[in-house]
Amino acid sequence: MPLCNFDQYPSFALVNACVVTCDGEGDSPRDRLGIIAPGVVLVQGEKVGCVGKVSDFSFDGSIQTIDVQGRLVTPGLVDPHTHLVFAGSRMDEFQAKMRGVDYRKIGQEGGGIMRTVRATRGSDEIALLKRLESRLARMLRRGVTLVEVKSGYGLNIGEEMRLLRLGKSVSEKVLDGNEVGVKQLPRTTTTLLGAHAIPQEYAGNREEYVNLVLKMVDLVSGHENGMRLAEACDVYIESHAFSVGEAKRILESAKKRGLLVRAHVGQFEDIGGAEMVAEMGGISCDHLEHVSDKALGAMAAAGTRAVLLPGAWRTLRQQAPDAQRMQRMGVEVAVGTDANPGTSPCFDLLVALGLAVRDAGLDPEAALLAITREAAEACGAQQAGRIRAGWRADLAIWDEVDPLVFGYALGGLEPRAVIIAGKWVLEHDGDWSLIFQ
């Protein structure tokens, strides 16, 4: 029997489960899934007390046991790339894109990112918070327990700080034991994306705006005010956005101030951003529809994750990146929704995952890893994406028995229950019935 302190915390145990820890060792996806069946997950307070085979455990009446009847128990899912704090839609722009108008042309005419910036700047804080909470609640219903939230629709100091405060405030509510059962929201981790676009008021002075972003880095890192609003810094590196040189200045400053380094790279063309981010020890390069073998080699050597964003390549009708090529070269792959109003109006991580398998050739057996273990690494999240003794008990229980279902299904999967920090925040009523068996 595993050595556990049963007296320290209120406890319950999920028993007779197919436990997919996503914490295994080895080269194959199957090995890294770390499947234990029939298995047990013991939850003590906010943390996983221990995990193992049913045969290793015995329980007395002091611990509630919940028989999950062979169903999957997985880590809570992780969405490593979203732009969730925004106002307004761009449905008419979507219609134009579907008729063949280029995304960059829409931006040049005042649409695109700047249109959302105008709408977001004009929205009051309560309205933005309600929208954010509604989007997160939808994600929770798909088993997501951690979401990376970027700024990027403010593009001045006051607005960027406001968006990050909103993203951070949601997580603070979730971590408050009195709120988690009421709000029923995933945790968040926040990323500064002040370098999302050059705002119109700086159209004639790029250098001045880059300097303003450097000021944002100081503020969000707590360098000037002692209050950290973001865990990471991101830059959109494209010929129509920020150059490699501009991005390097911003990201070097962020790294010096203790922020994690990330970047949007290679969505429309490869201008060398991935190599630079890898050389800086960046945790992820996101998009990568266009990326060289040299860049992938640098990412593999640095342990920089590739974050695939199927909603964007589908909306923009682009050729998907080749996930198998990335994995052959040693790059670990994560998948995110890229939830935003323009290029990826998608809040369903499991749909994004199904498209990554079908479009990009992601190994179905590696699919669950891409939205748990690798996604957590890609956004620098602590104690997320794996079931491990001593880590936060963020878990999902599914009406399925084979983890291949996450690559096989194209949406439609919902968890039977979701647990955040040891608290049951979502549970569906009714009989437990399998969809695909």
C-alpha positions in Angstrom: 0.0 0.0 0.0 1.4 3.4 -0.9 2.6 5.5 2.0 0.0 8.3 2.4 -0.9 10.6 5.2 -4.6 9.9 5.4 -5.1 12.1 8.5 -3.8 15.4 7.1 -6.5 16.2 4.6 -10.2 15.3 3.8 -9.8 12.5 1.3 -11.6 10.7 -1.4 -10.4 8.0 -3.9 -11.4 7.4 -7.5 -11.2 3.6 -7.8 -11.4 1.0 -10.6 -10.3 3.7 -13.1 -8.3 3.7 -16.3 -5.9 6.4 -14.9 -4.1 8.2 -17.7 -1.4 10.1 -15.7 0.3 11.7 -18.7 3.4 11.3 -16.5 5.0 8.2 -17.9 8.6 7.8 -19.1 9.8 6.5 -22.5 10.0 7.4 -26.1 6.6 6.3 -27.3 3.4 8.3 -26.7 1.9 5.2 -25.1 4.7 5.0 -22.6 4.4 8.8 -21.8 0.6 8.5 -21.3 1.5 6.5 -18.1 -1.7 4.4 -18.1 -2.6 2.5 -14.8 -5.6 0.2 -15.1 -7.4 -0.7 -13.0 -6.1 2.2 -11.0 -6.7 4.5 -8.1 -6.3 8.3 -7.6 -6.4 9.3 -4.0 -7.1 13.0 -3.4 -6.1 14.7 -0.2 -7.3 18.3 0.2 -6.2 20.2 -2.9 -3.6 17.7 -4.0 -3.1 14.2 -5.3 -2.1 12.1 -2.3 -1.0 9.1 -4.4 -1.8 7.2 -7.6 -1.3 3.5 -8.3 -2.9 0.1 -9.0 -6.0 -1.0 -7.3 -4.1 -3.9 -5.8 -1.8 -1.5 -4.0 -4.5 0.1 -2.0 -6.9 -0.8 0.8 -9.4 1.7 2.3 -11.4 1.8 5.5 -14.6 3.8 6.1 -12.8 7.1 6.7 -12.2 7.6 3.0 -14.9 8.0 0.5 -14.4 5.7 -2.5 -15.9 6.5 -5.8 -16.1 3.6 -8.3 -15.7 5.0 -11.8 -16.3 1.6 -13.4 -13.3 1.5 -15.7 -13.8 5.0 -17.1 -10.9 7.3 -17.9 -9.5 9.6 -15.3 -7.1 12.2 -16.9 -5.4 15.3 -15.8 -7.6 18.4 -16.4 -7.0 19.6 -19.9 -4.8 22.7 -20.6 -5.4 25.3 -23.3 -1.9 26.8 -23.9 -2.9 29.7 -26.3 -6.0 31.9 -26.1 -6.9 35.6 -26.6 -10.0 35.4 -24.4 -10.3 39.0 -23.1 -12.0 40.9 -26.0 -15.2 42.6 -27.0 -17.0 42.4 -30.3 -17.1 39.9 -33.2 -15.7 40.0 -36.7 -18.4 37.9 -38.4 -18.5 40.1 -41.5 -14.7 39.8 -41.9 -15.1 36.0 -41.6 -17.6 36.2 -44.5 -15.1 38.2 -46.5 -12.3 35.7 -45.8 -14.6 32.9 -46.9 -15.0 34.8 -50.2 -11.3 34.9 -50.7 -10.2 38.2 -49.2 -6.7 38.0 -47.6 -6.5 38.4 -43.8 -3.6 40.8 -44.1 -5.6 43.0 -46.6 -8.4 43.2 -44.1 -5.9 44.4 -41.5 -4.5 47.0 -43.8 -8.0 48.5 -44.3 -8.5 49.0 -40.5 -10.0 45.6 -39.7 -8.5 42.6 -38.1 -6.7 43.0 -34.8 -7.2 46.8 -34.7 -10.9 46.4 -35.0 -11.0 44.3 -31.9 -8.7 46.7 -30.2 -11.2 49.5 -30.8 -14.1 47.4 -29.5 -12.2 46.2 -26.4 -11.0 49.7 -25.5 -14.6 50.9 -25.7 -15.9 48.1 -23.4 -16.3 48.6 -19.7 -14.6 46.3 -17.2 -17.7 44.5 -16.0 -18.7 43.6 -19.5 -15.2 42.3 -20.3 -15.1 40.2 -17.2 -18.5 38.7 -17.8 -17.5 37.7 -21.3 -14.3 36.2 -20.1 -16.0 34.2 -17.4 -18.6 32.9 -19.9 -15.9 31.8 -22.3 -14.0 30.0 -19.5 -17.2 28.3 -18.3 -17.7 26.9 -21.7 -14.1 25.6 -21.7 -14.6 24.0 -18.3 -17.5 22.0 -19.7 -15.0 20.4 -22.1 -12.7 19.3 -19.2 -10.3 22.3 -19.4 -9.0 23.2 -16.0 -6.2 25.6 -17.0 -6.2 28.3 -19.7 -3.5 30.6 -20.8 -4.9 34.1 -21.4 -3.1 36.7 -23.4 -3.6 40.5 -23.5 -3.0 42.1 -26.9 -6.3 43.9 -27.6 -5.4 47.0 -25.6 -2.1 48.1 -27.2 -1.4 50.9 -24.7 -0.2 50.7 -21.1 -3.5 51.3 -19.4 -5.5 48.9 -21.6 -2.9 46.1 -21.6 -2.7 46.3 -17.8 -6.5 46.2 -17.5 -6.7 43.1 -19.7 -4.1 41.3 -17.7 -5.7 42.2 -14.4 -8.9 40.7 -15.6 -7.2 37.5 -16.6 -5.4 37.3 -13.3 -8.5 38.2 -11.2 -10.4 35.1 -12.6 -7.7 32.8 -11.4 -7.7 34.5 -8.0 -11.4 33.8 -7.7 -10.8 30.1 -8.6 -8.1 29.8 -6.0 -10.3 31.2 -3.3 -12.0 28.2 -1.7 -15.2 30.1 -1.2 -15.5 30.9 -4.9 -14.4 27.8 -6.8 -17.6 25.9 -6.4 -19.6 29.0 -7.3 -17.7 30.3 -10.2 -16.9 26.9 -11.7 -14.0 28.3 -13.8 -10.6 27.0 -14.9 -7.5 28.5 -13.5 -5.7 31.0 -15.7 -2.1 31.9 -16.5 -1.5 35.3 -18.1 0.8 36.5 -20.9 1.6 40.0 -22.1 1.1 40.4 -25.8 1.6 44.1 -26.1 3.5 43.4 -29.3 0.4 42.0 -31.1 0.2 44.8 -33.7 1.4 48.4 -34.1 -1.6 50.5 -33.1 -2.8 53.2 -35.5 -1.7 56.1 -33.2 1.9 54.8 -33.6 1.7 53.9 -37.3 4.4 56.4 -38.2 6.7 55.6 -35.3 7.4 51.9 -34.7 10.4 52.6 -32.5 8.3 54.6 -30.1 5.8 51.8 -29.8 8.5 49.1 -29.2 9.8 51.3 -26.4 6.2 51.5 -25.0 6.1 47.7 -25.0 9.3 47.6 -23.1 7.6 49.8 -20.5 4.8 47.3 -20.4 7.3 44.6 -19.7 8.6 46.5 -16.7 5.1 47.0 -15.3 3.8 43.5 -15.7 6.9 41.9 -14.3 6.6 43.9 -11.1 10.0 45.6 -11.9 8.5 49.0 -11.2 5.5 48.3 -8.9 6.2 45.0 -7.3 3.0 43.4 -8.7 3.4 40.7 -11.3 0.5 40.7 -13.8 1.9 38.2 -16.2 3.9 35.0 -16.2 5.1 35.2 -19.8 5.7 37.6 -22.7 4.7 36.9 -26.3 5.4 38.7 -29.5 3.8 38.3 -32.9 6.7 37.9 -35.3 5.7 38.4 -38.9 6.7 40.8 -41.7 3.4 42.6 -41.3 3.7 42.7 -37.5 7.1 42.7 -35.5 10.5 42.0 -36.9 12.9 39.4 -35.4 15.1 42.3 -34.2 12.1 44.1 -32.5 10.9 40.9 -31.0 14.4 40.1 -29.6 14.6 43.4 -27.8 11.3 42.9 -26.2 11.8 39.2 -25.3 15.3 39.8 -23.9 13.9 42.5 -21.6 11.2 40.1 -20.5 13.6 37.3 -19.8 15.8 39.6 -17.7 12.8 40.4 -15.6 11.8 36.8 -15.0 9.1 36.4 -17.6 8.9 33.3 -19.7 9.5 33.8 -23.4 7.0 32.8 -26.1 6.1 34.0 -29.7 3.7 33.7 -32.5 6.0 32.5 -35.3 5.7 31.4 -38.9 2.0 31.8 -39.4 2.4 33.3 -42.9 6.1 33.1 -43.6 9.3 32.0 -41.9 11.4 35.1 -41.2 13.7 33.5 -38.6 11.7 34.0 -35.4 11.7 30.4 -34.3 15.5 30.1 -34.2 15.7 33.4 -32.2 13.1 32.2 -29.7 14.8 28.8 -29.3 18.2 30.5 -28.7 16.7 32.5 -26.0 15.3 29.4 -24.3 11.7 30.2 -25.1 9.1 27.8 -23.9 7.0 27.8 -27.1 6.7 28.9 -30.7 3.1 29.0 -31.7 1.4 28.6 -35.2 4.4 27.3 -37.3 2.6 26.8 -40.5 5.9 27.9 -42.1 9.1 26.7 -40.4 12.4 25.4 -41.6 14.2 22.2 -40.5 17.0 24.5 -39.0 14.4 26.2 -36.8 12.9 22.9 -35.7 16.4 21.6 -34.9 17.0 24.7 -32.7 13.6 24.2 -31.0 14.3 20.5 -30.3 17.7 21.4 -28.8 16.2 24.0 -26.6 13.2 22.1 -25.5 10.9 24.7 -27.1 7.4 23.3 -27.7 5.5 23.8 -30.9 1.9 24.9 -30.3 -0.4 24.1 -33.1 -3.5 26.2 -33.7 -5.9 24.5 -36.0 -8.7 27.0 -35.7 -6.5 29.6 -37.3 -5.2 27.6 -40.2 -8.8 26.3 -40.9 -10.3 29.8 -40.8 -7.5 31.3 -43.0 -7.6 28.2 -45.3 -3.9 27.6 -44.9 -1.9 24.4 -45.3 -1.5 22.8 -41.9 1.9 22.3 -40.4 3.3 18.8 -40.3 3.2 17.5 -36.7 5.0 14.3 -37.6 7.9 16.2 -39.1 8.2 18.2 -35.9 8.1 15.1 -33.7 10.6 13.2 -35.9 13.0 16.1 -35.3 12.5 15.9 -31.6 10.0 18.8 -31.0 7.2 18.1 -28.6 3.8 19.3 -29.8 1.0 21.0 -28.0 -2.4 22.1 -29.3 -4.5 25.2 -28.4 -7.7 26.8 -29.5 -6.2 30.3 -30.3 -9.6 31.5 -29.2 -10.1 35.0 -30.7 -12.8 36.8 -32.6 -11.0 37.0 -35.9 -8.9 34.0 -37.0 -10.1 31.3 -34.6 -13.5 31.9 -33.0 -13.2 28.5 -31.3 -13.6 27.7 -27.6 -13.6 23.9 -27.9 -10.1 22.5 -27.3 -11.3 19.0 -28.2 -12.4 20.1 -31.7 -9.0 21.8 -32.2 -7.3 18.6 -31.1 -9.4 16.5 -33.6 -8.4 18.9 -36.4 -4.7 18.7 -35.4 -4.9 14.9 -35.8 -6.7 15.1 -39.1 -5.0 18.1 -40.7 -1.5 18.1 -39.3 -1.0 14.3 -38.8 -0.6 14.4 -35.0 -0.4 10.9 -33.8 -3.8 10.0 -32.2 -2.0 8.3 -29.4 -0.1 11.5 -28.6 -3.3 13.6 -28.8 -4.1 13.7 -25.1 -0.5 14.6 -24.3 -0.8 17.6 -26.6 -3.6 19.1 -24.4 -2.2 18.1 -21.0 1.5 17.5 -20.4 2.9 19.3 -23.5 0.3 22.1 -23.3 1.3 22.8 -19.6 5.0 22.9 -20.6 4.2 25.2 -23.5 2.6 27.8 -21.2 5.0 27.3 -18.3 2.3 26.1 -16.0 3.2 24.5 -12.7 1.6 21.4 -11.3 -0.7 21.0 -14.4 -1.1 18.5 -17.2 -0.1 15.4 -15.2 -1.5 13.3 -12.4 1.4 13.1 -9.9 1.5 12.7 -6.1 1.9 16.0 -4.4 0.6 18.0 -7.4 -2.7 19.9 -7.6 -5.7 17.6 -8.0 -7.0 19.0 -11.3 -8.7 16.0 -12.9 -11.4 15.0 -15.4 -13.5 11.8 -15.5 -14.8 10.7 -18.9 -17.5 8.3 -20.1 -14.8 6.5 -22.1 -12.4 3.7 -21.5 -9.6 4.2 -24.1 -7.4 7.4 -24.3 -7.3 7.1 -28.1 -10.8 8.6 -28.0 -9.3 12.1 -27.7 -7.7 11.9 -31.2 -10.6 9.9 -32.6 -13.6 12.0 -31.7 -14.1 15.3 -33.6 -15.7 17.2 -30.7 -18.7 16.0 -28.8 -16.8 14.7 -25.8 -17.8 16.1 -22.4 -16.4 15.0 -19.0 -18.6 13.2 -16.5 -17.0 15.3 -13.8 -14.3 17.9 -13.3 -12.2 18.4 -10.2 -10.1 21.5 -9.6 -7.8 21.6 -6.6 -9.6 18.7 -5.1 -13.1 20.2 -5.4 -15.8 18.8 -7.6 -16.7 21.9 -9.7 -18.7 20.1 -12.4 -20.7 16.8 -12.5 -23.3 15.6 -15.0 -26.3 13.7 -13.8 -27.7 10.6 -15.5 -26.5 7.2 -16.3 -22.9 6.6 -17.2 -23.0 5.4 -20.8 -20.2 5.1 -23.3 -20.4 7.0 -26.6 -18.0 4.9 -28.7 -18.3 1.4 -27.2 
